[in-house]
Amino acid sequence: MTRRLTAVLSALEALLIVGIGIAVPLSILTVMWAVQFGFQVDWSEFWRAAVIIWLIGHGVTVTFQLDAQTALALDVTGVGDPFVVSIALSGFALCTLLAGVSLARRLRHEPHRVLGELVALGTVVVLSGLVVLSASQPGALPSRGQALLFPALVLGLGLAIGSIGASNPARLRLRALIADGPQPWVAAGGAALRAGLGTVATVVVAASLVTTTALVLGYGQIIALYESVQAGVLGGIALTAAQLALLPTFVLWAAAWLVGPGFAVGAGSSVSPIAASLGPLPAVPILGALPAEPSPLGYLTLAVPLLAAFAAGIAVRPRLVRGLDGASLGLWALGTGLAAALVAAGAMAFLAVVASGSAGPGRLAVVGPDPTAVGLWMLVETLIGASLGLLAGGVRGPRPLASARTR
């Protein structure tokens, strides 16, 4: 494609990404406006609500201030004061991320790929700025700086993932520099990166299975909470859609639970393999799947990240051995294990940041895992597991082929 056509199509795709993201909550709210409110309420209020939902879905902090009558009706401590919602409805962010991956893959073989990606990012920034201006109101004030940057950052991460393997002059020069570097260090760095990210990916996959199991086992309690809310058909649909948007966040909570520290659902609460202290919970049906008792396995659940790191260490060991070219593996394995642990700890701490924040007033200001604790636990577990995996075949690799032939 020509430069101009690439730019135009990338801008249109960015428009679709933003438009569809807002249209999902807006369509449900519009049906409620027509059916439940009989067109009597100003539709622009529902537009603002849809934009706010989309922004929260990308981690944008929104400050709410309820009017006195609504605050009195809710009868929740602190709800009359301004409160912040910063925990992401991460399903929206996941959709934007996947859209970025798809766009990058379509642009991979285009001569003006970088231009298309930059135009897409710029378009998202502009559109985010326009919608946040249209949605700002005293009752719900999003952070304008975050509103401009966060959706574009999520899209940019998707573009970066989707463009892995694509060629451009800068990337080719970087690959040449890496190839010309000291091979033991290059091999150790590559092995550490793969082992660390592979460990995190395995833990997240295991967490998704844990989440599914919890939803199945807690099905009765979830249904009971649905009935107690009495939201009606449309209200139930809206509530279900909101919980689906939160589902990736719940998976990350389960990952923090597997790692060890667990997570909180309100100040003073704790859900971990050895403790379950919940306290009062908001009437969100999916929270019925949370365990009321600690796991009967206790800290045996730590076997999941340990085994994931061990398997990752075994998987990357051949790459490290080839790079060492017959040298002793002992210290290199420990150093690579430490580097892999740092990568895994950083990645898991980042995911914990994504899955934590404030969900409302009072005790709901503290929700999700503690990123520092999750990162430290992941550091120790990956260091032990990955180092053992790298050393599983002994401290010496196979002899170089050339020296073997000469003998």
C-alpha beads as a LAMMPS data file, in Angstrom:
LAMMPS data file: protein, C-alpha beads

407 atoms
406 bonds

1 atom types
1 bond types

-500.0 500.0 xlo xhi
-500.0 500.0 ylo yhi
-500.0 500.0 zlo zhi

Masses

1 110.0

Atoms # bond

1 1 1 0.000 0.000 0.000
2 1 1 1.038 3.587 -0.493
3 1 1 2.018 5.803 2.405
4 1 1 -1.265 7.723 2.275
5 1 1 -3.446 4.621 2.074
6 1 1 -1.600 3.005 4.992
7 1 1 -2.155 6.096 7.127
8 1 1 -5.849 6.365 6.244
9 1 1 -6.605 2.693 6.898
10 1 1 -4.700 2.754 10.195
11 1 1 -6.650 5.811 11.324
12 1 1 -9.931 4.141 10.379
13 1 1 -8.993 1.004 12.297
14 1 1 -8.117 3.077 15.359
15 1 1 -11.501 4.776 15.033
16 1 1 -13.180 1.367 15.004
17 1 1 -11.209 0.227 18.058
18 1 1 -12.350 3.230 20.087
19 1 1 -15.859 3.261 18.610
20 1 1 -16.588 -0.405 19.255
21 1 1 -15.123 -0.187 22.749
22 1 1 -17.542 2.599 23.665
23 1 1 -20.436 1.116 21.681
24 1 1 -20.508 -2.074 23.788
25 1 1 -21.627 -0.398 27.042
26 1 1 -23.500 2.316 25.155
27 1 1 -25.744 -0.209 23.378
28 1 1 -26.800 -1.787 26.685
29 1 1 -27.340 1.614 28.302
30 1 1 -29.354 2.837 25.305
31 1 1 -31.714 -0.139 25.536
32 1 1 -32.166 0.631 29.237
33 1 1 -32.814 4.290 28.351
34 1 1 -35.574 3.217 25.962
35 1 1 -37.170 0.385 27.935
36 1 1 -36.743 1.276 31.590
37 1 1 -36.686 5.065 31.374
38 1 1 -39.079 5.478 28.459
39 1 1 -36.902 8.098 26.711
40 1 1 -37.595 10.477 29.610
41 1 1 -33.950 10.973 30.606
42 1 1 -31.398 12.935 28.592
43 1 1 -29.562 10.362 26.439
44 1 1 -26.302 12.268 26.811
45 1 1 -26.094 10.999 30.395
46 1 1 -25.884 7.451 29.057
47 1 1 -23.222 8.517 26.553
48 1 1 -21.166 9.941 29.410
49 1 1 -21.633 6.760 31.409
50 1 1 -20.467 4.617 28.466
51 1 1 -17.345 6.749 28.002
52 1 1 -16.562 6.574 31.721
53 1 1 -16.937 2.787 31.632
54 1 1 -14.598 2.584 28.614
55 1 1 -12.013 4.786 30.327
56 1 1 -12.151 2.763 33.557
57 1 1 -11.734 -0.292 31.364
58 1 1 -8.296 1.047 30.417
59 1 1 -7.269 1.833 33.976
60 1 1 -8.102 5.552 33.959
61 1 1 -8.743 6.935 37.450
62 1 1 -12.208 8.493 37.816
63 1 1 -13.283 10.616 40.792
64 1 1 -16.982 10.305 41.643
65 1 1 -19.097 12.680 43.695
66 1 1 -22.641 11.473 44.313
67 1 1 -25.439 13.884 45.062
68 1 1 -26.780 13.960 48.620
69 1 1 -30.015 12.096 47.808
70 1 1 -28.249 9.209 46.055
71 1 1 -25.627 8.989 48.791
72 1 1 -28.345 8.824 51.447
73 1 1 -30.202 6.098 49.548
74 1 1 -27.083 3.925 49.218
75 1 1 -26.357 4.153 52.960
76 1 1 -22.656 3.282 52.528
77 1 1 -19.988 4.782 54.752
78 1 1 -18.058 7.514 52.956
79 1 1 -20.187 7.451 49.811
80 1 1 -21.191 11.097 50.301
81 1 1 -17.565 12.218 49.963
82 1 1 -15.623 12.199 46.684
83 1 1 -14.194 8.743 46.028
84 1 1 -11.941 7.254 43.394
85 1 1 -12.395 4.243 41.134
86 1 1 -9.096 3.122 39.644
87 1 1 -9.388 -0.665 39.283
88 1 1 -9.696 -1.514 35.614
89 1 1 -12.567 -3.281 33.888
90 1 1 -9.696 -5.022 32.153
91 1 1 -11.794 -6.831 29.569
92 1 1 -11.891 -3.562 27.608
93 1 1 -8.114 -3.212 27.807
94 1 1 -7.692 -6.823 26.698
95 1 1 -9.855 -6.197 23.627
96 1 1 -7.825 -3.083 22.756
97 1 1 -4.600 -5.054 23.236
98 1 1 -5.762 -7.844 20.927
99 1 1 -6.921 -5.290 18.357
100 1 1 -3.423 -3.771 18.435
101 1 1 -1.863 -7.200 17.900
102 1 1 -4.173 -7.807 14.929
103 1 1 -3.402 -4.417 13.386
104 1 1 0.362 -4.906 13.783
105 1 1 0.209 -8.304 12.116
106 1 1 -1.634 -6.865 9.140
107 1 1 0.983 -4.139 8.839
108 1 1 4.014 -6.404 9.289
109 1 1 4.784 -6.747 5.600
110 1 1 3.775 -3.234 4.567
111 1 1 6.561 -0.859 3.519
112 1 1 5.131 1.913 5.714
113 1 1 4.365 -0.204 8.781
114 1 1 5.863 2.231 11.308
115 1 1 3.864 5.105 9.847
116 1 1 0.642 3.100 10.126
117 1 1 1.326 2.235 13.768
118 1 1 2.141 5.849 14.654
119 1 1 -1.016 7.097 12.934
120 1 1 -3.116 4.531 14.821
121 1 1 -1.621 5.593 18.145
122 1 1 -2.088 9.279 17.353
123 1 1 -5.691 8.697 16.336
124 1 1 -6.448 6.914 19.614
125 1 1 -4.900 9.798 21.575
126 1 1 -7.013 12.358 19.699
127 1 1 -10.229 10.345 20.016
128 1 1 -9.600 9.703 23.709
129 1 1 -9.180 13.428 24.248
130 1 1 -12.413 14.213 22.420
131 1 1 -14.529 11.640 24.253
132 1 1 -13.176 12.604 27.681
133 1 1 -14.093 16.229 26.975
134 1 1 -17.611 15.148 26.043
135 1 1 -18.016 12.990 29.158
136 1 1 -16.568 15.172 31.909
137 1 1 -19.088 16.268 34.510
138 1 1 -18.938 17.191 38.210
139 1 1 -20.278 13.808 39.284
140 1 1 -17.586 11.810 37.434
141 1 1 -14.253 13.413 36.616
142 1 1 -11.723 11.195 34.806
143 1 1 -8.030 12.010 34.926
144 1 1 -7.492 13.737 31.594
145 1 1 -3.806 12.897 31.410
146 1 1 -4.497 9.203 31.947
147 1 1 -7.439 9.329 29.539
148 1 1 -5.125 10.599 26.799
149 1 1 -2.324 8.121 27.446
150 1 1 -3.672 4.845 28.834
151 1 1 -5.794 3.639 25.862
152 1 1 -2.922 4.514 23.512
153 1 1 -0.422 2.710 25.759
154 1 1 -2.568 -0.433 25.746
155 1 1 -2.856 -0.255 21.963
156 1 1 0.880 0.396 21.708
157 1 1 1.624 -2.719 23.752
158 1 1 -0.548 -4.724 21.365
159 1 1 1.258 -3.209 18.377
160 1 1 4.618 -4.092 19.921
161 1 1 3.560 -7.693 20.522
162 1 1 2.081 -8.054 17.048
163 1 1 5.159 -6.628 15.331
164 1 1 7.559 -9.155 16.898
165 1 1 9.535 -10.614 14.027
166 1 1 8.847 -7.712 11.674
167 1 1 11.933 -6.166 10.085
168 1 1 12.982 -2.533 9.994
169 1 1 16.418 -0.903 9.886
170 1 1 16.539 -0.181 13.619
171 1 1 15.521 -3.712 14.543
172 1 1 17.999 -5.237 12.098
173 1 1 20.816 -3.141 13.569
174 1 1 19.799 -4.217 17.074
175 1 1 19.810 -7.874 16.052
176 1 1 23.245 -7.440 14.472
177 1 1 24.590 -5.869 17.664
178 1 1 23.180 -8.707 19.737
179 1 1 24.591 -11.326 17.346
180 1 1 28.049 -9.727 17.517
181 1 1 28.002 -9.598 21.332
182 1 1 29.597 -12.146 23.673
183 1 1 27.667 -15.335 22.998
184 1 1 27.481 -16.570 26.613
185 1 1 25.891 -13.289 27.684
186 1 1 23.554 -13.253 24.677
187 1 1 22.496 -16.853 25.355
188 1 1 21.994 -16.181 29.077
189 1 1 19.942 -13.044 28.401
190 1 1 17.713 -14.765 25.862
191 1 1 17.226 -17.791 28.103
192 1 1 16.391 -15.599 31.113
193 1 1 13.846 -13.559 29.184
194 1 1 12.113 -16.652 27.836
195 1 1 12.154 -18.461 31.159
196 1 1 10.814 -15.480 33.109
197 1 1 7.991 -14.660 30.708
198 1 1 7.199 -18.340 30.199
199 1 1 6.836 -18.818 33.952
200 1 1 4.433 -15.888 34.239
201 1 1 2.394 -17.081 31.246
202 1 1 2.104 -20.572 32.758
203 1 1 0.967 -19.177 36.115
204 1 1 -1.671 -17.006 34.414
205 1 1 -2.975 -20.011 32.446
206 1 1 -3.172 -22.013 35.671
207 1 1 -4.959 -19.069 37.307
208 1 1 -7.574 -19.090 34.550
209 1 1 -8.273 -22.755 35.355
210 1 1 -8.531 -21.914 39.064
211 1 1 -10.964 -19.095 38.258
212 1 1 -13.107 -21.394 36.125
213 1 1 -13.172 -23.999 38.895
214 1 1 -14.138 -21.381 41.490
215 1 1 -17.002 -20.145 39.302
216 1 1 -18.306 -23.685 38.842
217 1 1 -18.071 -24.557 42.539
218 1 1 -19.570 -21.214 43.589
219 1 1 -22.395 -21.316 41.049
220 1 1 -25.116 -21.634 43.693
221 1 1 -23.896 -18.633 45.674
222 1 1 -23.559 -16.572 42.487
223 1 1 -27.165 -17.326 41.516
224 1 1 -28.345 -16.464 45.040
225 1 1 -26.619 -13.077 44.807
226 1 1 -28.224 -12.450 41.400
227 1 1 -31.637 -13.103 42.937
228 1 1 -30.938 -10.853 45.918
229 1 1 -29.955 -7.925 43.691
230 1 1 -33.329 -8.047 41.836
231 1 1 -31.953 -6.057 38.925
232 1 1 -34.503 -7.254 36.376
233 1 1 -33.725 -8.574 32.912
234 1 1 -31.890 -5.536 31.535
235 1 1 -30.198 -4.842 34.835
236 1 1 -29.050 -8.450 34.963
237 1 1 -27.646 -8.184 31.438
238 1 1 -25.774 -5.000 32.351
239 1 1 -24.467 -6.572 35.554
240 1 1 -23.310 -9.673 33.688
241 1 1 -21.540 -7.569 31.049
242 1 1 -19.730 -5.620 33.776
243 1 1 -18.601 -8.858 35.430
244 1 1 -17.357 -10.227 32.097
245 1 1 -15.296 -7.054 31.738
246 1 1 -13.829 -7.754 35.181
247 1 1 -13.089 -11.416 34.456
248 1 1 -9.438 -10.872 33.358
249 1 1 -8.906 -8.980 36.622
250 1 1 -10.263 -11.946 38.581
251 1 1 -7.835 -14.229 36.724
252 1 1 -4.954 -12.003 37.841
253 1 1 -6.291 -12.173 41.411
254 1 1 -6.158 -15.965 41.133
255 1 1 -2.578 -15.697 39.843
256 1 1 -1.627 -13.663 42.934
257 1 1 -3.340 -16.340 45.040
258 1 1 -1.252 -19.078 43.401
259 1 1 1.951 -17.092 43.867
260 1 1 1.231 -16.806 47.592
261 1 1 0.317 -13.303 48.842
262 1 1 -3.241 -13.451 47.544
263 1 1 -5.401 -10.352 47.271
264 1 1 -7.772 -8.099 49.183
265 1 1 -11.410 -7.207 48.539
266 1 1 -11.595 -4.224 50.835
267 1 1 -9.346 -2.819 53.548
268 1 1 -8.591 -5.398 56.225
269 1 1 -9.606 -8.381 54.080
270 1 1 -7.315 -11.087 52.759
271 1 1 -7.720 -14.064 50.440
272 1 1 -4.632 -16.279 50.253
273 1 1 -3.906 -20.039 50.305
274 1 1 -3.670 -20.021 54.121
275 1 1 -6.169 -17.291 55.035
276 1 1 -9.611 -16.131 53.930
277 1 1 -10.988 -13.084 55.723
278 1 1 -13.479 -11.271 53.512
279 1 1 -15.744 -9.080 55.606
280 1 1 -18.693 -7.238 53.986
281 1 1 -18.673 -7.468 50.194
282 1 1 -20.497 -5.420 47.546
283 1 1 -23.491 -7.110 45.950
284 1 1 -21.573 -8.309 42.895
285 1 1 -22.690 -11.876 42.120
286 1 1 -19.334 -13.106 40.833
287 1 1 -17.804 -12.383 44.244
288 1 1 -19.843 -15.331 45.487
289 1 1 -17.124 -17.528 43.977
290 1 1 -14.532 -16.210 46.452
291 1 1 -13.455 -18.855 48.976
292 1 1 -14.847 -18.390 52.462
293 1 1 -12.202 -20.748 53.867
294 1 1 -8.456 -21.080 53.236
295 1 1 -7.304 -23.679 50.745
296 1 1 -7.021 -27.208 52.209
297 1 1 -3.715 -27.486 50.339
298 1 1 -2.260 -24.423 52.069
299 1 1 1.079 -23.368 50.671
300 1 1 1.217 -26.502 48.511
301 1 1 -0.349 -24.218 45.883
302 1 1 3.116 -22.668 45.598
303 1 1 4.034 -25.793 43.643
304 1 1 2.356 -24.199 40.608
305 1 1 4.794 -21.276 40.142
306 1 1 7.722 -23.440 41.269
307 1 1 6.917 -26.151 38.712
308 1 1 6.254 -23.527 36.047
309 1 1 9.695 -22.007 36.658
310 1 1 11.313 -25.458 36.770
311 1 1 9.742 -26.411 33.424
312 1 1 10.801 -23.076 31.925
313 1 1 14.365 -23.648 33.119
314 1 1 14.463 -27.083 31.512
315 1 1 13.013 -25.662 28.285
316 1 1 15.652 -22.925 27.914
317 1 1 18.614 -25.000 29.124
318 1 1 19.595 -26.194 25.600
319 1 1 19.746 -22.574 24.381
320 1 1 22.031 -21.625 27.257
321 1 1 24.240 -24.706 26.775
322 1 1 24.725 -23.919 23.069
323 1 1 25.738 -20.362 23.881
324 1 1 28.274 -21.497 26.494
325 1 1 29.902 -23.833 23.958
326 1 1 30.924 -26.481 26.468
327 1 1 31.836 -24.188 29.366
328 1 1 30.780 -24.997 32.910
329 1 1 27.087 -24.323 33.441
330 1 1 27.085 -23.837 37.213
331 1 1 27.495 -20.104 37.745
332 1 1 25.868 -19.272 34.415
333 1 1 22.788 -21.291 35.398
334 1 1 22.490 -19.462 38.710
335 1 1 22.974 -16.079 37.039
336 1 1 20.437 -16.924 34.347
337 1 1 18.015 -18.153 37.003
338 1 1 18.388 -14.859 38.882
339 1 1 17.816 -12.855 35.697
340 1 1 14.760 -14.970 34.867
341 1 1 13.463 -14.384 38.395
342 1 1 13.847 -10.625 37.983
343 1 1 11.954 -10.752 34.676
344 1 1 9.160 -12.872 36.163
345 1 1 8.924 -10.704 39.275
346 1 1 8.702 -7.522 37.228
347 1 1 6.057 -8.974 34.892
348 1 1 3.939 -10.369 37.713
349 1 1 4.217 -7.151 39.734
350 1 1 3.027 -5.238 36.665
351 1 1 0.028 -7.543 36.298
352 1 1 -0.705 -7.033 39.994
353 1 1 -0.703 -3.270 39.437
354 1 1 -3.197 -3.746 36.602
355 1 1 -5.450 -5.863 38.840
356 1 1 -5.391 -3.603 41.910
357 1 1 -6.717 -0.200 42.841
358 1 1 -9.758 1.446 44.350
359 1 1 -13.266 0.174 43.652
360 1 1 -15.300 2.671 45.661
361 1 1 -15.615 4.513 48.963
362 1 1 -14.637 3.360 52.428
363 1 1 -12.983 -0.020 52.693
364 1 1 -13.341 -0.597 48.928
365 1 1 -10.478 1.849 48.407
366 1 1 -8.153 -1.165 48.750
367 1 1 -8.892 -3.944 46.263
368 1 1 -6.640 -6.461 44.560
369 1 1 -3.156 -7.871 45.155
370 1 1 -0.174 -6.001 46.596
371 1 1 2.273 -5.603 43.670
372 1 1 5.354 -5.485 45.911
373 1 1 4.455 -8.670 47.770
374 1 1 3.516 -10.489 44.560
375 1 1 6.776 -9.449 42.902
376 1 1 8.925 -10.572 45.842
377 1 1 7.199 -13.952 46.142
378 1 1 7.521 -14.482 42.399
379 1 1 11.195 -13.546 42.548
380 1 1 11.982 -16.232 45.126
381 1 1 9.849 -18.927 43.494
382 1 1 11.227 -18.349 40.008
383 1 1 14.813 -18.177 41.261
384 1 1 14.469 -21.573 42.929
385 1 1 12.500 -23.266 40.152
386 1 1 14.363 -21.872 37.156
387 1 1 17.804 -22.497 38.687
388 1 1 16.908 -26.112 39.451
389 1 1 15.559 -26.538 35.930
390 1 1 18.728 -25.135 34.381
391 1 1 20.864 -27.415 36.527
392 1 1 18.673 -30.494 36.047
393 1 1 21.026 -32.012 33.459
394 1 1 24.232 -31.356 35.391
395 1 1 26.646 -28.448 35.627
396 1 1 28.465 -29.208 32.369
397 1 1 26.982 -29.075 28.923
398 1 1 27.900 -31.348 26.008
399 1 1 31.321 -30.905 24.487
400 1 1 31.603 -28.781 21.342
401 1 1 31.232 -30.821 18.173
402 1 1 34.575 -29.683 16.750
403 1 1 36.637 -30.725 19.783
404 1 1 34.808 -34.053 19.948
405 1 1 35.800 -34.818 16.347
406 1 1 39.467 -33.981 16.913
407 1 1 39.611 -36.472 19.732

Bonds

1 1 1 2
2 1 2 3
3 1 3 4
4 1 4 5
5 1 5 6
6 1 6 7
7 1 7 8
8 1 8 9
9 1 9 10
10 1 10 11
11 1 11 12
12 1 12 13
13 1 13 14
14 1 14 15
15 1 15 16
16 1 16 17
17 1 17 18
18 1 18 19
19 1 19 20
20 1 20 21
21 1 21 22
22 1 22 23
23 1 23 24
24 1 24 25
25 1 25 26
26 1 26 27
27 1 27 28
28 1 28 29
29 1 29 30
30 1 30 31
31 1 31 32
32 1 32 33
33 1 33 34
34 1 34 35
35 1 35 36
36 1 36 37
37 1 37 38
38 1 38 39
39 1 39 40
40 1 40 41
41 1 41 42
42 1 42 43
43 1 43 44
44 1 44 45
45 1 45 46
46 1 46 47
47 1 47 48
48 1 48 49
49 1 49 50
50 1 50 51
51 1 51 52
52 1 52 53
53 1 53 54
54 1 54 55
55 1 55 56
56 1 56 57
57 1 57 58
58 1 58 59
59 1 59 60
60 1 60 61
61 1 61 62
62 1 62 63
63 1 63 64
64 1 64 65
65 1 65 66
66 1 66 67
67 1 67 68
68 1 68 69
69 1 69 70
70 1 70 71
71 1 71 72
72 1 72 73
73 1 73 74
74 1 74 75
75 1 75 76
76 1 76 77
77 1 77 78
78 1 78 79
79 1 79 80
80 1 80 81
81 1 81 82
82 1 82 83
83 1 83 84
84 1 84 85
85 1 85 86
86 1 86 87
87 1 87 88
88 1 88 89
89 1 89 90
90 1 90 91
91 1 91 92
92 1 92 93
93 1 93 94
94 1 94 95
95 1 95 96
96 1 96 97
97 1 97 98
98 1 98 99
99 1 99 100
100 1 100 101
101 1 101 102
102 1 102 103
103 1 103 104
104 1 104 105
105 1 105 106
106 1 106 107
107 1 107 108
108 1 108 109
109 1 109 110
110 1 110 111
111 1 111 112
112 1 112 113
113 1 113 114
114 1 114 115
115 1 115 116
116 1 116 117
117 1 117 118
118 1 118 119
119 1 119 120
120 1 120 121
121 1 121 122
122 1 122 123
123 1 123 124
124 1 124 125
125 1 125 126
126 1 126 127
127 1 127 128
128 1 128 129
129 1 129 130
130 1 130 131
131 1 131 132
132 1 132 133
133 1 133 134
134 1 134 135
135 1 135 136
136 1 136 137
137 1 137 138
138 1 138 139
139 1 139 140
140 1 140 141
141 1 141 142
142 1 142 143
143 1 143 144
144 1 144 145
145 1 145 146
146 1 146 147
147 1 147 148
148 1 148 149
149 1 149 150
150 1 150 151
151 1 151 152
152 1 152 153
153 1 153 154
154 1 154 155
155 1 155 156
156 1 156 157
157 1 157 158
158 1 158 159
159 1 159 160
160 1 160 161
161 1 161 162
162 1 162 163
163 1 163 164
164 1 164 165
165 1 165 166
166 1 166 167
167 1 167 168
168 1 168 169
169 1 169 170
170 1 170 171
171 1 171 172
172 1 172 173
173 1 173 174
174 1 174 175
175 1 175 176
176 1 176 177
177 1 177 178
178 1 178 179
179 1 179 180
180 1 180 181
181 1 181 182
182 1 182 183
183 1 183 184
184 1 184 185
185 1 185 186
186 1 186 187
187 1 187 188
188 1 188 189
189 1 189 190
190 1 190 191
191 1 191 192
192 1 192 193
193 1 193 194
194 1 194 195
195 1 195 196
196 1 196 197
197 1 197 198
198 1 198 199
199 1 199 200
200 1 200 201
201 1 201 202
202 1 202 203
203 1 203 204
204 1 204 205
205 1 205 206
206 1 206 207
207 1 207 208
208 1 208 209
209 1 209 210
210 1 210 211
211 1 211 212
212 1 212 213
213 1 213 214
214 1 214 215
215 1 215 216
216 1 216 217
217 1 217 218
218 1 218 219
219 1 219 220
220 1 220 221
221 1 221 222
222 1 222 223
223 1 223 224
224 1 224 225
225 1 225 226
226 1 226 227
227 1 227 228
228 1 228 229
229 1 229 230
230 1 230 231
231 1 231 232
232 1 232 233
233 1 233 234
234 1 234 235
235 1 235 236
236 1 236 237
237 1 237 238
238 1 238 239
239 1 239 240
240 1 240 241
241 1 241 242
242 1 242 243
243 1 243 244
244 1 244 245
245 1 245 246
246 1 246 247
247 1 247 248
248 1 248 249
249 1 249 250
250 1 250 251
251 1 251 252
252 1 252 253
253 1 253 254
254 1 254 255
255 1 255 256
256 1 256 257
257 1 257 258
258 1 258 259
259 1 259 260
260 1 260 261
261 1 261 262
262 1 262 263
263 1 263 264
264 1 264 265
265 1 265 266
266 1 266 267
267 1 267 268
268 1 268 269
269 1 269 270
270 1 270 271
271 1 271 272
272 1 272 273
273 1 273 274
274 1 274 275
275 1 275 276
276 1 276 277
277 1 277 278
278 1 278 279
279 1 279 280
280 1 280 281
281 1 281 282
282 1 282 283
283 1 283 284
284 1 284 285
285 1 285 286
286 1 286 287
287 1 287 288
288 1 288 289
289 1 289 290
290 1 290 291
291 1 291 292
292 1 292 293
293 1 293 294
294 1 294 295
295 1 295 296
296 1 296 297
297 1 297 298
298 1 298 299
299 1 299 300
300 1 300 301
301 1 301 302
302 1 302 303
303 1 303 304
304 1 304 305
305 1 305 306
306 1 306 307
307 1 307 308
308 1 308 309
309 1 309 310
310 1 310 311
311 1 311 312
312 1 312 313
313 1 313 314
314 1 314 315
315 1 315 316
316 1 316 317
317 1 317 318
318 1 318 319
319 1 319 320
320 1 320 321
321 1 321 322
322 1 322 323
323 1 323 324
324 1 324 325
325 1 325 326
326 1 326 327
327 1 327 328
328 1 328 329
329 1 329 330
330 1 330 331
331 1 331 332
332 1 332 333
333 1 333 334
334 1 334 335
335 1 335 336
336 1 336 337
337 1 337 338
338 1 338 339
339 1 339 340
340 1 340 341
341 1 341 342
342 1 342 343
343 1 343 344
344 1 344 345
345 1 345 346
346 1 346 347
347 1 347 348
348 1 348 349
349 1 349 350
350 1 350 351
351 1 351 352
352 1 352 353
353 1 353 354
354 1 354 355
355 1 355 356
356 1 356 357
357 1 357 358
358 1 358 359
359 1 359 360
360 1 360 361
361 1 361 362
362 1 362 363
363 1 363 364
364 1 364 365
365 1 365 366
366 1 366 367
367 1 367 368
368 1 368 369
369 1 369 370
370 1 370 371
371 1 371 372
372 1 372 373
373 1 373 374
374 1 374 375
375 1 375 376
376 1 376 377
377 1 377 378
378 1 378 379
379 1 379 380
380 1 380 381
381 1 381 382
382 1 382 383
383 1 383 384
384 1 384 385
385 1 385 386
386 1 386 387
387 1 387 388
388 1 388 389
389 1 389 390
390 1 390 391
391 1 391 392
392 1 392 393
393 1 393 394
394 1 394 395
395 1 395 396
396 1 396 397
397 1 397 398
398 1 398 399
399 1 399 400
400 1 400 401
401 1 401 402
402 1 402 403
403 1 403 404
404 1 404 405
405 1 405 406
406 1 406 407
